[in-house]
Amino acid sequence: MNKKKKFFSKCLTLLLLIFLLFFGIRFLIKSGLKEDTAKNIATKDKITIKKKYSNKVEKPKKLIYSEIVNQEIQQNKLQGHLEIPLYLQTDKKWKQLSYGTNNGQKDNTIEFNGCALTSLAMITSFLDKKLVTPADILQWAGNNYFVDGQGTSWNIFSDYAQFKGYTFENLGVNIAAVKEHLNVKHPIIVSVKPGTFTRTGHIMVISGTSEDQFWINDPNDSEQKRHSIRKYTSEELLENAVNFWAIYTS
């Protein structure tokens, strides 16, 4: 009887060992597969993420003309140019704002009539060392200085200087005085007749001087014209100028 019990006990132990061995091996195989699967998934995820971000590498933004000019100014690449930013009448941020009273024409906007306002915005941004836009000047001026068939009255310059507490000087066509003011960082507004810069009348900013030549910030400039990225001689300015004004802080 004892022999039978011992035999039965041995068989039971053997079966238990076989059971443990079988399921132990199975467990190890499954664990290995899971680990391999996890590694494969992680590897695939890394590859997917790399592809995703490599495909999304953004190309450098292409600068528009005014941004190119302003970058040149900020980096001091235009020798003798004051840090007067270039603003354009055609900038989409304000070009559609209503300005002018030419018999109710649809062209009564800053885009077509805003050279004086845009020039004042450039000068004010320089003098006040903060962003001042043509829209800000328009808010002050309204249509009070606009003359049908002529454009913006020159009176806007002295009145605006008085409003801002700036010093204002009418220089006529004295190019020597223009250079003197620029040498002490006083910006100049110029009115020009049809010629190099315009087919009609136009207002611009003279924004610096170097080697007896002058920089222009033309509010109606474009990549085709490129008036604001080249210098002009005294003779070229005088051939086109009708009047110069200096506006500055004392």
Secondary structure, 3 states (H helix, E strand, C coil): CHHHHHHHHHHHHHHHHHHHHHHHHHHHHHHHHHHHHHHHHHHHHHHHHHHHHHHCCCCCCCCCHHHHHHHHHHCCCCCCECCCCCCCCCCCCCCCCECCCCCCCCCCEHHHHCHHHHHHHHHHHHHHCCCCCHHHHHHHHCCCCEECCCEECCHHHHHHHHHHCCEEEEEECCHHHHHHHHHCCCCEEEEECCCCCCCCCEEEEEEEEECCEEEEECCCCCCCCCHHHCEEEHHHHHHHEEEEEEEECC
